Amino acid sequence: IGTARWLGCRLDDLLDEAGIDPSADQVVGRSVDGFTAGFPTALLDGRPALVAVGMNGEPLPIDHGYPARLIVPGVYGYVSATKWLAEIELTRFDEFDAYWIPRGWSQRAPIKTQSRIDTPHDGAAVTVGERRAIAGVAWAMDRRISAVEVRISDPDRDAGAAAGTESDPAGSAEGEWQPAVLADELNDTTWRQWHLPWTPARAGRYTISVRATDGTGATQPEERTDVAPDGATGWHTITVTAA
């Protein structure tokens, strides 16, 4: 996962100029090597989908699809991010399967609400009594992020021992969810940073989990699922040791 500033032609403007068959419900990008990725025409709804030719103020790098690629916010890349773009075709889902579909992946792949912990890293050593931040990013694309929560539990502690965050300095034996501080939102197509101040109150092993809630009120589920067929789910959880 990454974030970049893209330069290109709006895809809906390009297709409006070319003319769209009203019976089509799928936009297919075809690469010079024959790879195909297809997404619903319904996503040509004003979102900043692009035929991109530049990235971060420079010509599009070869490994990112030079000379042109598709960028379609809101769906996973396996249905949208055609690199080394050679042609665009308007077709129907019941008439054409793009590359990954016969290989067990779903035709439609909206990005799921997700969050992750970037610091501390899993297995890190932290210092008792030393204030630090638990921090990371969350994303839900056009649904946006409305809240991020962090749960800190200590499987080694005695009942009633403290986990210790600023919002819950006494800690919680149950490892209750604590609201994280959200950074300003850049736009509705990028991830959102978050952090939670934390001071480990005692030595031991702590388990830290994060979950996000999007603008529709839907909270990221705990259940872990595989990446296939349409994107993974589950809370990101790490373990750190305080001494």
C-alpha positions as CSV (number, residue, x, y, z in Angstrom):
1,I,0.0,0.0,0.0
2,G,1.3,3.4,-0.9
3,T,0.2,7.0,-1.5
4,A,1.3,9.1,-4.5
5,R,0.4,12.3,-6.3
6,W,-0.8,11.3,-9.8
7,L,-1.0,13.3,-13.0
8,G,-3.2,12.2,-15.9
9,C,-6.4,12.5,-17.9
10,R,-9.7,11.9,-16.1
11,L,-11.0,8.6,-17.3
12,D,-14.7,9.6,-17.4
13,D,-13.8,12.6,-19.6
14,L,-11.9,10.4,-22.0
15,L,-14.7,7.8,-22.3
16,D,-17.3,10.5,-22.7
17,E,-15.3,11.9,-25.6
18,A,-15.0,8.4,-27.1
19,G,-18.6,7.5,-26.4
20,I,-19.8,4.7,-24.1
21,D,-22.1,1.8,-25.2
22,P,-25.0,2.2,-22.8
23,S,-25.2,-1.6,-22.5
24,A,-21.7,-1.9,-21.2
25,D,-21.2,-2.4,-17.4
26,Q,-17.5,-3.1,-17.3
27,V,-14.4,-1.1,-18.2
28,V,-11.4,-3.3,-19.1
29,G,-7.8,-2.1,-19.2
30,R,-5.5,-4.2,-21.3
31,S,-1.7,-4.1,-20.8
32,V,1.0,-4.4,-23.5
33,D,1.7,-7.9,-22.2
34,G,-2.0,-9.0,-22.4
35,F,-2.9,-8.6,-18.8
36,T,-6.5,-7.4,-18.2
37,A,-8.3,-5.8,-15.3
38,G,-12.0,-4.8,-15.3
39,F,-14.2,-2.7,-13.0
40,P,-17.8,-1.5,-13.1
41,T,-18.8,1.4,-15.3
42,A,-20.7,2.6,-12.3
43,L,-17.4,3.8,-10.8
44,L,-17.3,6.5,-13.5
45,D,-19.3,8.6,-11.1
46,G,-17.1,11.6,-10.8
47,R,-14.4,10.1,-8.6
48,P,-10.8,10.9,-9.8
49,A,-10.2,7.8,-11.9
50,L,-7.3,8.6,-14.2
51,V,-5.2,7.4,-17.1
52,A,-2.1,8.4,-15.3
53,V,1.2,9.5,-17.0
54,G,3.0,11.1,-14.0
55,M,3.7,10.3,-10.4
56,N,5.0,12.6,-7.7
57,G,6.0,15.3,-10.2
58,E,7.9,13.0,-12.5
59,P,7.1,10.9,-15.6
60,L,5.5,7.6,-14.6
61,P,8.3,5.2,-13.6
62,I,8.6,2.0,-15.6
63,D,7.8,-0.2,-12.7
64,H,4.6,1.8,-12.0
65,G,3.4,1.4,-15.6
66,Y,5.2,3.9,-18.0
67,P,4.0,5.3,-20.3
68,A,0.4,5.1,-18.9
69,R,-1.6,3.2,-16.3
70,L,-5.1,3.3,-14.8
71,I,-5.8,4.6,-11.3
72,V,-9.3,3.9,-10.0
73,P,-9.9,4.9,-6.3
74,G,-12.1,2.7,-4.2
75,V,-11.4,-0.7,-5.7
76,Y,-8.5,-3.1,-5.3
77,G,-5.8,-3.0,-8.0
78,Y,-6.4,-6.5,-9.3
79,V,-9.6,-5.2,-11.0
80,S,-8.4,-1.7,-11.9
81,A,-4.7,-0.9,-11.8
82,T,-3.7,-1.8,-15.4
83,K,0.0,-0.8,-15.9
84,W,1.7,-0.4,-19.3
85,L,-1.8,0.5,-20.6
86,A,-2.3,-0.4,-24.3
87,E,-6.1,-0.1,-24.7
88,I,-9.4,0.4,-22.9
89,E,-12.5,-1.7,-23.8
90,L,-16.1,-1.3,-22.7
91,T,-17.8,-4.6,-22.3
92,R,-20.0,-6.6,-20.0
93,F,-19.2,-8.8,-16.9
94,D,-21.3,-11.6,-18.3
95,E,-19.3,-11.6,-21.6
96,F,-15.7,-11.1,-20.4
97,D,-13.6,-12.2,-17.4
98,A,-10.4,-10.2,-16.7
99,Y,-7.2,-12.0,-15.8
100,W,-7.8,-12.8,-12.1
101,I,-11.5,-13.8,-12.3
102,P,-11.0,-17.3,-13.7
103,R,-8.3,-17.8,-11.1
104,G,-10.7,-17.6,-8.2
105,W,-11.0,-13.8,-7.5
106,S,-14.2,-11.8,-7.4
107,Q,-15.3,-9.6,-10.3
108,R,-16.1,-6.7,-7.9
109,A,-13.6,-5.7,-5.3
110,P,-14.5,-2.5,-3.3
111,I,-11.7,-1.7,-0.8
112,K,-12.6,-2.8,2.7
113,T,-12.2,-0.7,5.8
114,Q,-8.8,-1.5,7.3
115,S,-6.2,-0.2,9.7
116,R,-2.7,-1.1,10.8
117,I,-0.2,-0.4,13.5
118,D,3.1,1.0,12.1
119,T,4.8,1.8,15.4
120,P,5.8,0.0,17.6
121,H,6.5,-3.0,15.4
122,D,5.5,-6.5,16.3
123,G,8.0,-7.9,18.8
124,A,9.4,-4.5,19.9
125,A,10.9,-3.8,23.3
126,V,9.5,-0.8,25.1
127,T,10.4,0.9,28.3
128,V,8.2,0.9,31.4
129,G,7.2,4.5,32.4
130,E,8.4,6.0,29.1
131,R,5.7,7.8,27.1
132,R,5.5,6.8,23.5
133,A,3.0,6.7,20.7
134,I,1.1,3.8,19.2
135,A,0.5,5.0,15.6
136,G,-0.5,3.9,12.1
137,V,-2.9,4.4,9.3
138,A,-6.4,3.5,8.4
139,W,-8.3,3.6,5.1
140,A,-11.8,3.1,3.6
141,M,-11.4,5.2,0.4
142,D,-14.6,7.0,-0.5
143,R,-16.4,5.9,2.7
144,R,-13.7,7.8,4.7
145,I,-12.5,7.0,8.2
146,S,-14.6,8.4,11.1
147,A,-12.8,6.7,14.0
148,V,-9.9,4.5,15.0
149,E,-9.7,2.6,18.3
150,V,-6.8,0.8,20.0
151,R,-7.0,-2.0,22.5
152,I,-4.1,-2.8,24.8
153,S,-4.2,-6.0,26.8
154,D,-1.5,-7.6,29.0
155,P,-1.8,-11.4,29.3
156,D,1.0,-11.4,31.9
157,R,-0.5,-8.9,34.3
158,D,-2.5,-9.6,37.5
159,A,-6.1,-8.6,37.6
160,G,-6.5,-4.8,37.8
161,A,-3.0,-4.0,36.7
162,A,-2.7,-1.0,34.4
163,A,-2.2,-0.7,30.7
164,G,-2.0,3.0,30.9
165,T,-3.1,5.4,28.1
166,E,-3.7,9.1,28.4
167,S,-7.4,8.6,28.0
168,D,-7.4,5.6,30.5
169,P,-4.4,6.2,32.8
170,A,-5.5,3.5,35.2
171,G,-5.6,0.9,32.5
172,S,-8.3,-1.7,32.0
173,A,-8.2,-5.4,33.0
174,E,-10.5,-6.2,30.1
175,G,-8.4,-4.2,27.5
176,E,-11.1,-1.8,26.6
177,W,-11.1,0.0,23.2
178,Q,-9.6,3.5,23.4
179,P,-10.2,6.2,20.8
180,A,-7.1,7.2,18.8
181,V,-6.4,10.8,17.7
182,L,-7.0,11.2,14.0
183,A,-4.7,13.4,11.8
184,D,-6.3,15.8,9.4
185,E,-7.9,14.2,6.3
186,L,-6.0,14.9,3.1
187,N,-8.9,13.8,0.8
188,D,-11.3,10.9,0.5
189,T,-8.9,8.8,-1.6
190,T,-6.0,8.5,0.8
191,W,-5.3,6.8,4.1
192,R,-5.6,8.6,7.4
193,Q,-3.0,8.7,10.0
194,W,-3.8,8.1,13.7
195,H,-2.0,7.9,17.1
196,L,-2.6,7.0,20.7
197,P,-0.2,8.2,23.5
198,W,0.8,5.3,25.7
199,T,3.0,4.8,28.8
200,P,3.6,1.1,29.7
201,A,2.8,1.0,33.5
202,R,4.5,-2.3,34.3
203,A,6.8,-4.9,32.9
204,G,5.4,-7.7,30.8
205,R,4.0,-8.6,27.5
206,Y,1.3,-6.4,25.9
207,T,-1.0,-7.2,23.0
208,I,-2.1,-4.2,21.0
209,S,-5.0,-4.3,18.4
210,V,-6.5,-1.7,16.2
211,R,-9.8,-1.3,14.4
212,A,-11.3,1.4,12.2
213,T,-14.9,2.7,11.6
214,D,-15.8,4.2,8.3
215,G,-18.1,7.1,7.4
216,T,-21.1,4.7,7.0
217,G,-20.7,3.6,10.7
218,A,-19.4,0.1,9.7
219,T,-16.6,-1.1,12.0
220,Q,-13.8,-3.3,10.7
221,P,-14.5,-6.9,11.7
222,E,-12.3,-9.0,13.9
223,E,-12.6,-12.1,11.8
224,R,-9.5,-12.8,9.7
225,T,-10.0,-13.8,6.1
226,D,-7.6,-14.5,3.3
227,V,-6.7,-11.9,0.6
228,A,-8.5,-14.0,-2.0
229,P,-11.2,-13.7,-3.3
230,D,-11.8,-10.0,-2.6
231,G,-9.5,-8.6,0.0
232,A,-8.5,-9.6,3.5
233,T,-10.2,-8.6,6.8
234,G,-9.3,-8.8,10.5
235,W,-7.8,-6.6,13.2
236,H,-4.0,-5.9,13.0
237,T,-2.6,-7.1,16.3
238,I,1.0,-6.9,17.6
239,T,2.8,-8.0,20.8
240,V,5.4,-5.9,22.5
241,T,7.5,-6.4,25.7
242,A,7.9,-3.7,28.3
243,A,10.9,-3.8,30.7
